[in-house]
Amino acid sequence: MTLPELYTALLGGGLVLLASIAAARIAHRAGLPSLLLFLAIGVLAGEDVLGVEFDDAQLAQSLGIAALAVILVEGGLTTTWADVRRLLAPAGVLATAGVAVSTVVTATGAHLLLGMDWSLALLLGAIVSSTDAAAVFAVLRSLPLPQKVTGLLEAESGFNDAPTVILVLVFSTAAADLPHPVFIAGNVVYQLVVGGVLGLVLGWLGVVALRRIALPSTGLYPLATAGFGIIAFAAAGAANASGIIAAYLSGLVLGNSRLPHRAATRSFAEGAGWLAQIGLFVMLGLLVTPSELPAAILPALGVGLVLLLVARPASVLVCLLPFRIPWREQVFVSWAGLRGAVPIVLATFPIVAGVPGARDLLNIVFVLVVLFTLLQGPTLPAAARWLGLTRPGALREVQVETAPLDVLDADLLTVTVPEGSRLAGVAVFELRLPPPTVLTLIVRDGTTLAPRRETVLRAGDELLLITTPATREATERRLRAVGRRGRLAHWFGEHGTLEPTGRDSAA
């Protein structure tokens, strides 16, 4: 690639990225999952509209799986263990037995309605059996729903990608000769168990390492955290196990441990997740040929209605019946089973494997995802109200969040009082820090103190101060001045400049 071609590619990529970010804002205001507009941007940039040619299913599959790994690591890092812990059993059953029920019922509908042979019908059923967390929570995040409902949907969406990928791989590589159900079950168990163990172990190793290793820059901690998740994904894949479940579980372990710079890590993970989603959906929009999509509308409607009205309700009823979950919540969970990136990525697997009719499957899956996201997404708030799960004007739970200091336009300063410094012996009120700077915490001999005006500083104290960018320099100068000349520093003409004054430069 020549330099002019590189600049053109970077310019186009930057414009697509900014357009996708603007589309995410529009989708949020409209109450729609962002994936729809990301897909639309990819379609518009494609060969039938703006002329960008992209027809490499193998590359799309590889990049898609890599993007899913990043998205699932981010999902694990931002999932609160306390919210999903008590829902592991029903979510696990939905993510395994529910996927199996949904696959069989949807395949039966495709076989009877579209005349597909059983191997292709089972492949289609497996492809569309996975729900998408990003699509669901883009709509639900503003609804005051019961925590167990949102927690169940989140846990199911995090876990059900792995068995779905396994089924699609099995059916894609054995489309002409379906394997025995015992073989399929054994393969699923092996991949889930080995992938889960590797995810948990590598997540734990990441926690141990990040707690003990002092990195030279704050920005390296988010990179190292995400790196352990990617390593878990790759290690599981190298062992022929599920990298998807390994990535999610490693992120879950890392995200729920006491690690340095958790707020920065969370922000980095969310940004990486958004970038992966944008790249993934735009790429998938490029992959399809718009002129081929009209022929897929009727098959997609037929299969989608079977999935929405029969397969999904049947899987929810069978899987959640033993857990005595109220029927209203079961109905909502059934309706909220949105499809997103995973089915479209999985539709590339049979294309790469050379399965006859695979290109038609991709078009059907693409149209199905778009049409039923448009149907289900905007109706979820009304469905929640109709089922009595939320009410207009209902009070929401108090949300406690960790806010990065840059969001608050603030700086956190840490100061250690060294031996010989004249900060020792000075009371907090005598520091006379420029407002709005405040001394928020003192760490003394391994214990924390909430300082009062009369608290006297000692040598060895570690001070935590909150200030603003506008007053940070003045705060640093005042601390240096007091450290050099004591509480009456200004009377002695000491103003804390970086250059020694000649009187006493000891800080």
Phi, psi and omega in degrees: 000128179282166180299316177301321177294322178297314180297321179295317179296318179294321178298312179298317179297320178295319179295319178296320179298313180294321177297322180291322177296317176297322179296324178298320178296316179297316180297321179297316180293327181276354181075027180247149172298139183297337185303328182297314181286327175298315177299319181297321178297318178297318179296317180296326179281350186289183189293333181279348183241280182272348171097009177284120183266128176209112183220029183261095183294326180296315178294319178298321178296314182295312179294324180295316178296319178298319178295320177298324177299315179296317181297320182285326173298315177298321178298318178293318181297329184258007177267130178274120184302322182297331182283333185249351186302311183282355181252010183298319183297304179296323179294320179296320178293317177298322184283345180244290179297323179297319177298319180296314180298313181298321180296312183294314182294316179295320179297321178298317178297318179295323180293317183281321185277319186256353181072021179291146172290159189299323182296316180288324179294318178295324177297315178296318179299319179292321183299319186264010185275352184263136175272166185236117183295317183300318180294319182294310188280345171296332179265322189275346189298338181263002182262133177281072180271160173302141184299325182291334178288309179294323178295320179295316179295321180294314181295317179299315182293329178286329185264334191278352177295322185297305179296330178295314178301318181298313180298317181295319178298317180296312182290331180287322183274350181226041185296326183279334183223097186297134180288163180292143179305326179296320178297316180299314181298318179296319178297316179298313181299314180301310185295319181291316183293309182294316178298318179297316180297315179297320178298315180294316182294313182290328173296317178295318177298323177297319178298313180299314183294314184289336177283334187256342184258125177270108180276151186286348182217142178301324183294345180281337182295313176299321179296317180294320180297311177297326180299321178295323177295318179294322177297319178299317178299312183291321180296318178295318178298321178295334178269013183058031177250185184276107175291333181297309181291326178295316180298315182294314183291322177297318176297322179297317179295312182294320184288341182251019176251157179279092181247157176296144172057050182295322181296317179295321179296317180296316180297317179298316181297318179295319177296317178296321178297317177297317180298319178296318179297314181299310180299320182295310184289321177297318179298318180292326174295323176293328187292325182279156176254111186306325182293341180271348188287324181305324180292342182266357186294310182295313176301321180294321177297316181296310180294321181296321178293321176298316180296314186286318189261344182236302188294309181296312177300321180295318180293320179294316181296313182295319186279327186263351180303317180293344185263003175054042175280131182308146186298327179298318179291325177296319179297318180293316178301321179295315182289332184275009181281069181288148175257151183214236187291322188302311180301322182290320176297316181295334179292345176280341182299310179294333176295313179296324181282355179075029179288128178300136180082007184292326180295323176294324177299318179300315180296319180297314181295317180301310181295320180300314181299314182295309185297315186278340169290320175297327180283311187279317187306303182292340183268355182297317177300318179294322178297320179296318178292318181297325180277358178077019179276341176209157181230148175301131180081003180294144179287138178265160175294146176296127181260121178253120183235155171270114184263123174300144184297332179293332175294325180273000184055053183224162176235141175257122179251140175240132183227132173254128179279108184280164175298135179089351179286143179278003168295329178296131181094354179269133176283158184301317184291338180281350177293327180050056180288144180296130179295149005267025181297136178225145172272112189264334187203145173236128174257115185231118179055040177083359178245156181257142178235139171270107189292144170250175183300326186270357181297129182261131181285151178233160175296136182095349178295142171253124185253136174245121183238144174250129178220185177246158178304327182289330183252002183299315183296318179295324178295315180297321179295319180296318179295319178295321181296314180294322178297330182273318189235003178086192187295337180258032186305317183294329178295333179267007179079017179265120183243010172076024177292159182292331179278136178301143180273347181099341181273303182201104184264006182286127178261000000 
